[in-house]
Amino acid sequence: TVRPKNEVEQKQLCAFGEYVAEILPKYIQQVQVTCFNELELLIHPDGIIPVLTFLRDHTNAQFKSLADLTAVDVPSRQFRFEV
């Protein structure tokens, strides 16, 4: 099933992502909205705790769940994992 594109929802997600990036510029590296209208915040590993705390506690956010946290394994590197 393909969901129809909701332009209003996509604009709201983009605006919220940009808002978070303005508040936490030290940690937010990129903001994007997927084709499934899911907000993705690409953050520096040092920002995991501050960004998740912000998303949980900030009045405009109040997120209650974390859907996905990914990492990359590069065996040839001394420090193999990128979170």
C-alpha positions as a Markdown table, in Angstrom:
| # | Residue | x | y | z |
|---|---|---|---|---|
| 1 | Thr | 0.0 | 0.0 | 0.0 |
| 2 | Val | 1.4 | 3.4 | -1.0 |
| 3 | Arg | 0.3 | 6.2 | 1.2 |
| 4 | Pro | -0.6 | 9.5 | -0.5 |
| 5 | Lys | 1.9 | 12.3 | 0.0 |
| 6 | Asn | 0.7 | 14.8 | 2.6 |
| 7 | Glu | 2.3 | 18.1 | 1.8 |
| 8 | Val | 1.1 | 19.8 | 5.0 |
| 9 | Glu | 2.5 | 17.1 | 7.2 |
| 10 | Gln | 5.8 | 17.1 | 5.3 |
| 11 | Lys | 6.2 | 20.9 | 5.7 |
| 12 | Gln | 5.4 | 20.7 | 9.4 |
| 13 | Leu | 8.0 | 18.0 | 9.9 |
| 14 | Cys | 10.6 | 20.0 | 7.9 |
| 15 | Ala | 9.9 | 23.1 | 10.0 |
| 16 | Phe | 10.2 | 21.1 | 13.2 |
| 17 | Gly | 13.5 | 19.5 | 12.0 |
| 18 | Glu | 14.9 | 22.9 | 11.1 |
| 19 | Tyr | 13.7 | 24.3 | 14.5 |
| 20 | Val | 15.6 | 21.5 | 16.3 |
| 21 | Ala | 18.7 | 22.1 | 14.2 |
| 22 | Glu | 18.6 | 25.8 | 15.1 |
| 23 | Ile | 18.4 | 25.0 | 18.8 |
| 24 | Leu | 21.1 | 22.2 | 18.7 |
| 25 | Pro | 23.4 | 23.2 | 15.9 |
| 26 | Lys | 26.4 | 21.6 | 17.7 |
| 27 | Tyr | 24.8 | 18.1 | 17.3 |
| 28 | Ile | 22.4 | 18.1 | 14.3 |
| 29 | Gln | 24.3 | 17.4 | 11.1 |
| 30 | Gln | 21.4 | 17.0 | 8.7 |
| 31 | Val | 17.6 | 17.0 | 8.7 |
| 32 | Gln | 15.4 | 15.2 | 6.2 |
| 33 | Val | 11.9 | 13.9 | 5.8 |
| 34 | Thr | 11.6 | 10.5 | 4.1 |
| 35 | Cys | 9.1 | 9.6 | 1.4 |
| 36 | Phe | 7.0 | 8.0 | 4.2 |
| 37 | Asn | 6.8 | 11.3 | 6.1 |
| 38 | Glu | 9.2 | 10.3 | 8.8 |
| 39 | Leu | 11.5 | 12.9 | 10.3 |
| 40 | Glu | 15.2 | 11.9 | 10.3 |
| 41 | Leu | 17.8 | 13.8 | 12.3 |
| 42 | Leu | 21.3 | 12.8 | 11.5 |
| 43 | Ile | 23.4 | 13.7 | 14.6 |
| 44 | His | 27.0 | 13.6 | 15.8 |
| 45 | Pro | 27.6 | 10.7 | 18.2 |
| 46 | Asp | 28.4 | 13.1 | 21.0 |
| 47 | Gly | 24.8 | 14.4 | 20.6 |
| 48 | Ile | 22.9 | 11.3 | 21.1 |
| 49 | Ile | 22.0 | 11.9 | 24.8 |
| 50 | Pro | 21.4 | 15.7 | 24.5 |
| 51 | Val | 19.3 | 15.4 | 21.4 |
| 52 | Leu | 17.2 | 12.5 | 22.7 |
| 53 | Thr | 16.8 | 14.4 | 26.0 |
| 54 | Phe | 15.6 | 17.5 | 24.1 |
| 55 | Leu | 13.1 | 15.5 | 22.0 |
| 56 | Arg | 11.7 | 13.9 | 25.2 |
| 57 | Asp | 11.5 | 17.0 | 27.4 |
| 58 | His | 11.0 | 20.0 | 25.2 |
| 59 | Thr | 7.4 | 21.4 | 25.2 |
| 60 | Asn | 7.2 | 21.4 | 21.4 |
| 61 | Ala | 8.5 | 17.8 | 21.0 |
| 62 | Gln | 7.5 | 15.4 | 23.9 |
| 63 | Phe | 8.5 | 12.3 | 21.9 |
| 64 | Lys | 7.7 | 9.1 | 23.7 |
| 65 | Ser | 9.5 | 6.5 | 21.6 |
| 66 | Leu | 12.6 | 6.0 | 19.6 |
| 67 | Ala | 12.0 | 4.0 | 16.4 |
| 68 | Asp | 15.5 | 3.6 | 15.0 |
| 69 | Leu | 19.1 | 4.1 | 15.9 |
| 70 | Thr | 21.7 | 2.9 | 13.4 |
| 71 | Ala | 25.4 | 2.4 | 13.3 |
| 72 | Val | 28.0 | 1.5 | 10.6 |
| 73 | Asp | 30.7 | -1.1 | 11.0 |
| 74 | Val | 33.9 | -0.5 | 9.1 |
| 75 | Pro | 36.2 | -3.4 | 10.0 |
| 76 | Ser | 39.3 | -1.9 | 8.4 |
| 77 | Arg | 39.3 | 1.1 | 10.7 |
| 78 | Gln | 40.9 | 1.3 | 14.1 |
| 79 | Phe | 37.6 | 2.6 | 15.6 |
| 80 | Arg | 35.3 | 0.4 | 13.6 |
| 81 | Phe | 31.8 | 1.7 | 14.5 |
| 82 | Glu | 30.1 | 4.9 | 13.6 |
| 83 | Val | 26.9 | 5.5 | 15.5 |
